[in-house]
Amino acid sequence: MGGARVLVHVRRSGAGGAAEFGQSVTGVFCPGHSDVALVSCGLERGRFLISDVPFPGSAVTVLKRPPFCPAKLGGAALGGRGGQPGVAAAVAVLLEAACGRVLLTRRATTLRHFPNVWVPPGGHLEPGEELVAAGLRELAEETGLRLEPGTFSWHLLGLWESLFPPTLSWGPPRCHHIVTYLGLRSAEPRERLQARLCPSPCEVSAVAWLEPAVLEAIAATEDGAEGSGPGSGPGSGSGSLPGELPATVGITELSADGFRSSRIPTGILLRRAPAHGPDLERVSTGTKFALGRWRAGPGQRDRE
């Protein structure tokens, strides 16, 4: 995560510049009552540019923030609070095996940002990198998986505005990113990919290949939706799971002795982000967004 970072720039109605830390990038392109906008994005002269009109090499996609986004609720008062020069560009990859299962990783408990939360492999975009190259590098660094050219296809899922802490009740933001989510579909079976896994223990504490039914249930458990406060909805510990879901899911945990197979309650993956109090083991809000885009398929994504 160290070293030089690619910063996010915004352009609207022909004017713009570097995005400022703590001020909502999504808010540049959508009205205050909304949390989503259709934008053009891409690399331009060493920066990650988001624009309201297409530009050479750009792609059209959705940019979204959670309804409880600190940059939305705190506004300009948050500017510069994180000591960062601006908003950093990041890339994360949803890797789908040939069988349709998708790889998620549980972040190590020692990490400063989003510890013990389930996410796809990802990290900062580095200067001179293309988006797919950055995604493949992060996948290799975090999981040991290296995908050879010609063994996978990819598509752009969308952009997510991510701040940590993710809610103002936990304190002022310390980091601010625009995450480009990419969907990678491998031609290899899950078993062959699993055999090559060698996760980095400083970043990953467990991995899981989740089946489509579980992934769809995770995507449907939207953080910040009306009536989704702490202790409500699936995964809160009191409600029952939908009948088609397994009670537990298999994961591979890292230990001092290497790998060990384990199982966790499916409800853990369906938890919503708590509005107050300590964070929980759960799937990140941005990952739910990406899974929703993955579930929609190319036709639906192109119509948004």
C-alpha positions in Angstrom: 0.0 0.0 0.0 3.0 2.3 0.3 4.7 4.4 -2.4 3.4 6.7 -5.0 -0.4 6.7 -5.7 -2.5 7.6 -8.6 -4.9 10.4 -7.6 -8.5 10.9 -8.7 -9.4 13.9 -10.8 -13.0 15.1 -11.6 -14.3 17.0 -14.6 -17.8 18.4 -15.0 -19.1 20.8 -17.6 -15.5 21.1 -18.9 -14.0 22.3 -15.6 -12.5 20.4 -12.7 -9.3 19.3 -11.0 -7.9 17.0 -8.3 -10.6 15.6 -6.0 -10.1 16.8 -2.5 -9.9 14.5 0.5 -13.1 14.2 2.4 -15.3 15.9 -0.2 -17.7 13.5 -2.0 -16.6 12.6 -5.6 -20.0 11.1 -6.2 -21.6 14.3 -5.1 -19.9 16.2 -8.0 -22.0 14.2 -10.4 -25.3 13.6 -8.6 -27.9 15.7 -6.8 -27.8 15.7 -3.0 -30.8 13.3 -2.6 -29.1 10.7 -4.8 -26.1 8.4 -4.2 -25.4 7.2 -7.7 -24.3 8.7 -11.0 -23.5 7.5 -14.5 -20.0 8.7 -15.4 -17.1 8.2 -17.8 -13.8 7.1 -16.3 -10.3 6.2 -17.3 -6.6 7.0 -17.1 -5.4 10.3 -18.5 -1.9 11.6 -18.2 -1.1 9.6 -15.0 -4.3 10.4 -13.2 -7.6 8.6 -12.8 -10.2 10.9 -14.4 -14.0 10.8 -13.7 -16.0 13.0 -16.1 -19.6 13.7 -17.0 -18.8 13.3 -20.7 -16.7 10.6 -22.5 -13.0 11.3 -23.3 -10.4 9.2 -25.3 -10.0 5.8 -23.7 -12.8 6.2 -21.2 -15.6 3.8 -20.3 -19.1 4.6 -19.1 -20.1 3.1 -15.7 -21.8 3.7 -12.4 -20.2 5.7 -9.6 -21.9 5.1 -6.2 -21.5 6.0 -2.5 -23.3 4.6 0.5 -26.1 6.7 1.9 -24.1 7.1 5.2 -20.9 8.2 3.3 -18.9 10.6 5.6 -18.0 12.6 2.5 -21.7 13.2 1.9 -22.7 13.9 5.4 -19.6 15.8 6.5 -19.0 17.7 3.4 -16.3 20.3 3.2 -15.7 20.2 6.9 -13.8 16.9 6.4 -11.4 18.3 3.9 -7.8 17.5 4.7 -8.6 15.7 8.0 -6.8 12.6 6.9 -3.5 14.3 6.1 -3.7 12.9 2.5 -3.0 14.8 -0.6 -6.3 13.9 -2.3 -8.4 10.9 -3.2 -6.5 7.8 -4.2 -7.5 5.4 -7.0 -7.8 1.7 -6.1 -8.7 -1.5 -8.0 -10.4 -4.6 -6.7 -11.2 -7.8 -8.6 -14.1 -10.2 -8.3 -12.5 -13.5 -9.5 -15.0 -16.0 -10.8 -14.0 -19.6 -11.4 -15.3 -21.6 -14.3 -18.0 -23.1 -12.0 -19.4 -19.7 -11.1 -18.0 -19.4 -7.6 -16.4 -16.1 -6.6 -13.3 -15.6 -4.4 -13.5 -13.3 -1.4 -10.8 -12.8 1.2 -11.0 -11.9 4.9 -8.7 -9.0 5.8 -6.2 -9.6 8.5 -7.1 -8.4 12.0 -3.9 -6.4 12.1 -4.8 -4.1 9.2 -5.6 -0.4 10.0 -8.5 -0.2 7.6 -11.4 -2.6 7.5 -9.8 -5.4 9.6 -11.6 -8.8 9.6 -13.9 -7.7 6.8 -14.6 -9.8 3.7 -13.5 -8.2 0.4 -12.2 -9.1 -3.0 -8.4 -8.8 -3.5 -7.4 -5.2 -4.3 -5.3 -2.2 -3.5 -3.9 1.1 -4.8 -3.4 1.8 -8.5 0.3 2.5 -9.1 1.7 5.1 -11.5 2.0 3.7 -15.0 -0.3 0.8 -14.4 -3.4 -0.1 -16.4 -6.5 -1.0 -14.3 -6.4 -4.7 -15.2 -2.7 -5.0 -14.6 -3.2 -3.4 -11.1 -6.0 -5.9 -10.4 -3.8 -8.9 -11.4 -0.9 -7.6 -9.4 -3.0 -7.2 -6.2 -4.6 -10.6 -6.8 -1.1 -12.1 -6.9 0.3 -10.2 -4.0 -2.6 -11.0 -1.7 -3.5 -14.6 -2.7 -0.5 -15.9 -4.7 -2.8 -16.5 -7.7 -1.2 -15.5 -11.1 -3.5 -15.6 -14.1 -1.8 -16.1 -17.5 -3.0 -14.1 -20.5 -5.7 -15.9 -22.4 -7.0 -17.8 -19.4 -9.5 -15.1 -18.3 -11.9 -12.4 -19.5 -12.7 -9.2 -17.7 -15.3 -6.4 -17.5 -15.8 -3.2 -15.6 -18.3 -3.5 -12.8 -18.4 0.0 -11.4 -16.8 2.7 -9.2 -17.3 2.9 -5.4 -16.5 5.8 -3.1 -14.9 4.4 0.0 -13.9 6.1 3.2 -12.5 4.7 6.5 -14.0 4.8 9.0 -17.1 4.3 6.9 -19.4 6.2 9.2 -19.0 9.5 11.1 -20.0 7.9 14.3 -16.6 6.1 14.3 -14.6 9.3 13.9 -13.3 11.4 11.0 -12.1 9.7 7.8 -8.4 8.6 7.7 -8.5 7.4 4.1 -10.5 8.1 1.0 -10.6 6.1 -2.2 -12.4 5.6 -5.5 -12.4 1.8 -6.0 -12.7 0.5 -9.5 -14.3 -3.0 -9.3 -13.4 -5.4 -12.1 -15.0 -8.7 -12.8 -12.5 -11.4 -13.9 -13.8 -14.8 -15.2 -11.2 -17.5 -15.2 -11.5 -20.5 -17.6 -9.9 -22.7 -14.9 -11.9 -24.7 -12.4 -12.0 -23.6 -8.8 -10.0 -26.7 -7.6 -7.1 -25.7 -9.8 -7.2 -22.1 -8.7 -7.5 -23.2 -5.0 -4.4 -25.4 -5.3 -2.3 -22.4 -6.3 -3.5 -20.2 -3.5 -0.8 -18.9 -1.2 -2.3 -15.9 0.7 -0.2 -13.2 2.3 -0.7 -13.6 6.1 -0.1 -9.9 6.7 -3.1 -9.0 4.5 -5.4 -12.1 4.5 -6.7 -14.3 7.3 -9.0 -16.5 5.3 -10.4 -17.1 1.7 -13.7 -18.5 0.5 -15.1 -19.5 -2.9 -18.8 -18.6 -2.5 -21.6 -20.1 -4.6 -23.9 -17.8 -6.6 -26.9 -18.2 -4.2 -24.9 -17.0 -1.3 -23.4 -14.2 -3.4 -26.8 -13.0 -4.5 -28.1 -13.0 -0.9 -25.0 -10.9 0.2 -25.7 -8.4 -2.6 -29.3 -8.1 -1.6 -28.4 -7.2 2.0 -27.8 -3.5 1.4 -26.1 -1.5 4.1 -27.8 1.8 5.0 -31.2 0.8 3.5 -34.3 1.9 5.3 -35.0 -0.3 8.3 -31.5 -1.8 8.2 -30.1 -0.5 11.4 -28.0 -2.5 13.8 -29.5 -5.8 14.8 -32.1 -5.8 12.0 -32.3 -8.0 8.9 -30.5 -11.2 7.8 -27.3 -11.9 9.6 -28.2 -10.0 12.8 -28.1 -13.2 14.8 -31.8 -13.5 15.4 -33.4 -13.9 12.0 -33.6 -17.1 10.0 -31.8 -17.6 6.7 -33.7 -17.9 3.4 -34.5 -21.5 2.8 -32.3 -22.0 -0.2 -29.1 -21.0 1.6 -26.8 -23.3 3.5 -26.5 -22.7 7.2 -22.7 -22.5 6.9 -20.1 -21.9 4.3 -16.7 -23.4 3.9 -13.6 -21.2 4.2 -9.8 -21.8 4.2 -8.2 -20.1 7.2 -4.5 -19.2 7.6 -2.8 -20.5 10.7 0.7 -20.8 12.1 0.7 -24.4 10.6 -0.5 -23.3 7.2 -4.0 -23.8 5.8 -7.0 -25.3 7.6 -10.5 -25.9 6.4 -13.2 -24.4 8.5 -16.9 -23.3 8.3 -18.6 -20.1 9.4 -22.3 -19.3 9.7 -23.7 -17.9 6.5 -25.4 -15.2 8.6 -22.0 -13.6 9.2 -21.7 -12.8 5.5 -25.2 -11.3 5.5 -24.6 -8.8 8.3 -25.2 -5.2 7.7 -22.6 -2.6 8.7 -23.3 -1.4 12.3 -24.2 2.2 12.6 -22.6 2.4 16.1 -20.2 0.4 18.3 -17.4 -1.9 17.2 -17.3 -3.3 13.7 -18.1 -6.9 12.9 -16.9 -9.6 10.7 -19.0 -9.0 7.6 -18.8 -8.3 3.8 -17.9 -4.7 3.0 -20.5 -2.3 1.7 -18.5 -1.8 -1.5 -18.2 -5.5 -2.1 -22.0 -5.8 -1.9 -22.2 -3.1 -4.5 -19.8 -4.9 -6.8 -21.6 -8.2 -6.3 -24.9 -6.5 -7.2 -23.3 -5.3 -10.4 -21.8 -8.7 -11.1 -25.2 -10.4 -10.5 -27.0 -7.9 -12.9 -25.0 -9.1 -15.9 -23.6 -7.0 -18.8 -27.0 -6.2 -20.3 -28.4 -4.7 -17.1 -25.2 -2.8 -16.4 -25.2 -1.2 -19.8 -28.7 0.1 -19.3 -28.0 1.9 -16.0 
